[in-house]
Amino acid sequence: MLEAALDGDDWQPMSKQLHLKRQKKNQTDIDQFFSEAHRCYATVALENYYGDLLAWTVETYLKRAGWDIYRKLGYREDQPSYANIQISPETTLNLMTNGQILISRNETRLVLTLDGNCRGATLQLEAERGNQALLDDFAVQVEALAKKENFYKGKCISFGGVLRFLKPGSQSWDSIILEESVKDDIYLNSVQFLKQQDRLSRLGISKKRGLLLAGEPGTGKTIVCKALMSGAKDITCITTDCYQLREAWYVDELYEIARELSPSIVFIEDLDLIGKSRDEYGNEAATPLSALLAALDGLETNLGVVTIATTNFLDSLDNALIRRPSRFDRVITLKRPDLSQRQEIINRLCRKIRLSPDARLYLARHSECYTPAQLQEVVFSLAIECQTKSNTQNNLLQIGPADIDKALRHIYGIKNSHLGFIQATRRKENE
C-alpha cells in the first residue's frame, strides 16, 4: 500500500513529501549563503547517457577554474549521492552524481544543483542578481569542457542505454585468416576509410559508410569485428545491445552518440533480428527496421560514422538494407576456409596444443567443410580426449587418424545425430 502524508487537504506520496521538505531545508541554507533574495539562473542539460560525463566535468571545471567548495547538500537524498565512475578503461573515480554544491571565488557565490536521473543529466546554476553573464559563461565553459574532453571519444564502448568502456582484447588484424582481397575490402571501407576522411571529402565522397558481413555461424564475422576494434586507434568503437536495438529510441540515441564521438564505428551483430524483409514479416519488423533505415540514411548525416553489421541469414534481410548503397555500401560474404587457410588456422591453434605435422596435415585435408569455429572445437576435443596420449619429452599429443576422425565426427555427428553444429554438404577441395 502506498504510504502518504497529509498536507492540508492534499495527499501526496511520502517520497515526494520528503523531497519537498529537503528542498525547503536546503533553500534555507542557500538563502543564508547569499546576501540578497533576488537570484538569476542558468542550466546545462546533457543527454541521460552522459550523466557520468557531467559529474566528472563539474568536478574538473571547479578545480581548474579555482572555485572553492563551501558546502555540499543532498538533493534527492539526505546526503549527496556519489558513484564510482569510469573515466577510462583503467581509471575509476568516486564522484558526486546528485546533490547541491555551494561554491565561492573571491566575493562571488554560486549554488550548483547536479541532478543525474533517468530523464537526463542537468546542472542548474544559481547566483545573486547581477551575475547572469557570469552564470551564462559558467554554463558555456562546462558544456565546452564536456564536449572537448569527452572521455568516451576514441575508446571502445558499449551502449545499452548507458555507456560502458570495453577492453577489445589482443585480436590483431594480421591474425585474421581470410582471402587477402576480402581482408583488404573490409579494412579499406572501415578503419582506412575513417583515416582518409579529408582526402575523400575533397573528392566529394560521403563521410559515412556501411559494411554488412554475411556468412554461416562460425565463419569469423565476430572475430573480424574484434580485430577491427583492437586496431582502430583514436576511432570510437560502439557495440550495441541486440535487445534494445528493437526500440526506436535506442537506435536514435545510438547514432547521436556515434555522430558526437566521430570518427566512429558502430557494430551491430545479428542484423537479421530487426532487419527481416517487410514483405515476409510485415509490421513485425517494420518499427525497428524503419528506425534503423532512418538512422543510416535519414535527415541527420552520419559524418565520420561507419556501420558494420553481421548476419547469418542474408536472404532474409529487407531489400532496403542490402540493395541500397549509402546504407550498406558493401555486402561481404565470409566463406568456409580452403585447404591453405585451414592449415594456417590449425597451425595457430597448435601453438599450445601440440600436434605432429602429420596429424595437422591429416586434419586439414579431412575438414574441408568445417568453419574456423568448428576447427577450433576439433583441436580442443583432441586435447581433452587424448590428454593421456601426450609424449612427455616433446609434449606432443600422440594421436592418429582414428582419433582425428572421431573428433571430426563429434562435430557433425553420426547418422544425423548432431552435437552442437548443423551438418553442411561436404564440398570438394578443388571447388
N, C-alpha and C positions, 0 to 999 in steps of 0.2 A: 504494500500500500504506500502511495506517495505521501511523504511527510510534508506538512505545510505549516506556515506560521501566519497568524492573524495580524494584519496591518491595517487598522481602520476597518473598513467594510470589505477589503480585498484580501483574497487568499493568494499566496504566491509560493512556489516551490522553495523549500528550505535552502537549497544551494544558492538560489538567486538572492534570497534574503541575506544570507551570509556575505555574498559578494557585494551587495549594496551597503551593508554595514562596514565592510572592509574599505570600500571606496570612500565612504564618509569619513572614516578614521584617517585614511591616507590624505584626504583633502584637507583635514585639519593640520596635519604635519606639513603639507605643501603650502598652505596659507601662512603658516609660521615661517616657512623657509623664504617666502617672498615678502617684500616690504610694502607692496600695494596690491589692491584687489583686482585691478584690470589686467587682463592677460592677452597674449597673442599666441597663435598655434601654427604648426606645420606638421606634415605627415609624410613618412616614407612607407611605401607599400610594395612588397615583393610577392611573387607567387608563393603558394604554400610549400612547394618543394624546395624553396630557398630559405626555409626557416633557420637551418643551421648556419647558412652563409650570413644571414642578417645578424645573428647572435655574435659571430666572430667579427663581423665588420664593425659593430657598435663598440665592442671592447677595444679593437685595434685602433679605431679612429680616436677614441678618448685618450688613449696613451700617446698617440702620435701628435695630436693637437694640443696636448698639455692641459687637459681638463682634470680637475681634482674631484674625486668622488666623496661627497659629504655623507650620504646615507643611501642604503638600498631598502626598498619596501616590497612586500608581496603585492601581487595584483589579483590574480585569480585564486591564489592560495595565501595562507597566513604569512608565509615566508617566500622570498624569491625562489623561483624554480630553476634548477641547474640540470645540465645533462652533459654526458661525455660525448663530445662532437669530434668526428674525424675530419681533419683539415687536409689530410693526405693519407695514402695507404699505410704509412708508418707512424703518423703523429695523431694523437688524440688529446684534446683539451677539455677541461671541465668549465663550461661557460653558462652564463645566465641566459635562459631562453624565455622567461616570463617574469615580469616584475617592473618596478619603478626605480629609477636612479636619480638622485638629487646631486647635481654637479655644479661646480663653480670654476671660474677662471678670472683672475683679477677681481673686479667688482660685479661681474656678470654671473647670474644664476639661471640654470635651466633645469627642467624636470623632463626626463625621458621615460616614456611608458613603452616597454617592449612586450609585444603580445604575439607569441607564436602559437597558432591554433590551426585546426583543420580547414578553416576558411581562408587562411593566408598568413603572411608574416608582416606585421606592421610595427612601425616605430612612430609614436606621437611625441612631438616636441612642444614644450610649453615654457613661456617666459613672460616677464613683465612687459606691459605695453611700451612700445617704442623700440622693441628688439626684433621686429618682424624681419628685417633684412638679414639680421644675424641668423635667425631660425631658418630662413629660406636657404641661406648659404650653407648652413649645417646640413640640411637635408640633401642639397645638391652634392656636397662633398661625400656624404655617406653613400649615396647612390653611385657616385663615380668610383669610389673605392671598391664597392661590391662588384661592379662591372669590370673594372680594370684588374683586380686581383682575385677574381672568382676562382677558388681553389679546385673546382671541378674541371676547368678548362685544360685540355691537353692530356687528361687522365683517362683510364679505363674505369667506367662506372656502369652500374645497373640502375634501371629506373622501374620501380614498381609502385609508383605514387610518391615515393620518396627516393632520394638519390643516395647511393652507397658506392664506395670505392671497391674495385675488383683488383685482384692480383692476376694478371693474364698468364702467368707461368713462363716456362722457358721454351715453349714450342717455337722453333725458328722457321723462317720461310724456306731456308735451304733444306730443312729436313722433310719438307713436303714432297712426296713421290707422286708426280703426275707427269703427263706429257709436257715437255717444255713449252710448247705453243699454248697449252691450256694455262699453265702457271703464269706465263707472260701476260696472257689476256686478262687474267684476274688481277694481277698486280698493277698493270698499266691503267686499268679502269677503276682502281680504288686508291691505294696509297700514292702511287705515282701521279695519278690524276689530281689529287689534292695538293701535291707538292709543286705542280706546274700551273697553278691557278692563274698567275699573272700572264704567262705566255699564252695559255689557252684563251684567256679573256680577250687578249689583243687580236686573236683570230676569230672572235665572235662566237666562241663555243660556250655553251651554257655552263655555269659553275656548279651544276648538280649532276648526279649520275646514279644509275641504278643497275645492280647486278643480281641475277637470280641463279643460284646454284641448284641444279636438279640432279637427281640420281637416287639409286636404291639406298636403303639404310646400310650404313657401314662403308660407304664409298669414300668418306673423308670430308664431307661438307663441313662438319663442326670443327674438325682439326684445321681445315683451311682458315676458318674464321678466327680460331685461337691464334694461329700463326700470324695472321694479319694484325691482330690486336697487339701481339708481342712486339712487332716490328714497326708499329705506327707511331714513331716518335713525334711528340708535340701535336698529335692529332687526337681529338676526343673520341673515344670509342664507347658507344652506348649499347648495352644489351637490354632486351625487352622482356616483359612478363607475358607469357603466352595467354594467360587467363585474362589479364586486364586489357590485352590488346583487342579484346572483343568489345570494349567500351569506347564510344566516340570521343569522350573527354580525354581518355588516356592517349589516343592517337594524336589529338590536337596538342596536348602538353608535351608529348614525346618530341614532336617536330619543332615546337617552340624552343625546347632545350637544345636540340641539335643546331638550330639556327644561331642561338645565343652563344653557343660554345664552339662554333665552327672555326677552323675546318674540323669536320666530324664525320664519323661513320656510324650509321645505325644498323645494328644486326637484328634481323627478325628470323628466328628459327621456326620451321614448320609453317610456312605461309599458308599452306592449304587449310589450316584451321579456320582462317577467316576469308580466304581468297577463292573459295569454291565458285564455280560457274553459277551465275544467277539464273541462266536458262534451266539448269538442272535442279538447283536447290531453292530458287525463288527468294522470298523475303527472309528466309532463314539466314542467308549470307549477306543480304543487302545492306543492313545498317553498318556493321564493322567494315565491310568492303568499301562502301561509299565514303566512309570517313578516311580510309587509307588512300583511296584514289584521289580525294581532295587534298590530302596532306602531301602526296607525292607530286601532284601536278595541278595544284589549285591556285588561288589568288595570291597566297603567300609563296614567294620564290625561295626555295631552299638553297640559297647561295652558300657554296662551300660544304655541301652535305652530300655524302654518298650513302645510299641504302643498299645493303647486302642481305638478301633473303635466301632461305633454303626451302626446298620442298622435296618430298619423296614421291609426290603424285602430280607431276607437271600437267598431265592431261586433264586433271580435274579443275585446274585454275581458270578463272574468268578471262575471256579474251582481252578485256580492258587492261589486264595486267601483263599478259605475255605477248600481245600483238601490237602494242602501242609504245614505240620508243618515247623517251622522256619520262617514262615511269620505270620500266626496266629495260635499259638500252642493250643489255647483253643477257642472253639466256644460255648458260654454260652447263652442259651435262657432264658429270663426273662418271666415268666408266669403271668397270672392274679392271684391275691391273693385268697387263700382259706378262709374259714369262720373265722378261728382264726386270720389270717393276716388282714382280713377286719375289724375285731373287734379292733385290735390294731391301725390300721390306723384311724378309726373313733374316737377312744378314744383320740388320739393325736390331731386330728382336733378339738375336742370338749373341749380342754383345755381353749379356749377363747370363742368359740361359744357353749354355754351351752345347751345340750340336755339331757333329762332324761335317766336313764339306760334303761328303756323300749323302748324309741324311738331309742336309739343307737342299741339295740339288733334287733329290727324290721328292721332297715335299713341294718344291716349286713346280716341278713337272706334273705333279698329280693334283694340283689345286687350281686348275685353270678357270673354274667358275666361282672362285672364292673372293670375297671383298677383303680389304685390308683388316677390318674388324674381325672377320672370321679367321683370317690367317693368324692374327694375334691370339685368338682363342685356341687355335690348334696348338701353337707353340706353348701356351700356358698349360694346356691339358697334358702335353707331353712332360712338362716339368713336374706337374702334380702327380701324374700317374706312374711315371718312370723314375721317381727320385731315388729308389733303391738300386737303380742300374747305373749310378754315377761312378765314373772312374776316379778314384781318389787322387791319382797322380796328376791328371790334367783337368779334372773336374768336368770332363765330357760326359754327357748322357749316353750310355751305351744302349742305343735303340736301333732297330732295324726296320725294314719296310712294313712288317706286320704291325709294329707299334704305331707307325705313322698312319697306315690305312685305318686302324682302329680309331685314332684321334680324328681323322677326316670324317669317318662315318658318324662320329658323335655330333658333328656339326649339322650334317644333312639328314641324319637318322637312317635307320634301317627299315626298308619296306614301308616308307612314308611315315615312320614314327619319328617325328622331328623333336629335337632337343633345344629349341630356342631360336632357330633360324628357319626361314622359308626356303624350300628347295628350289633351285634355279635350274634351268636347262643347261646342261654342260655343252660347252662350245669347243670347237677345235682350236688348237693353238695358232694355226695359220690364218684364221679368220680375222 
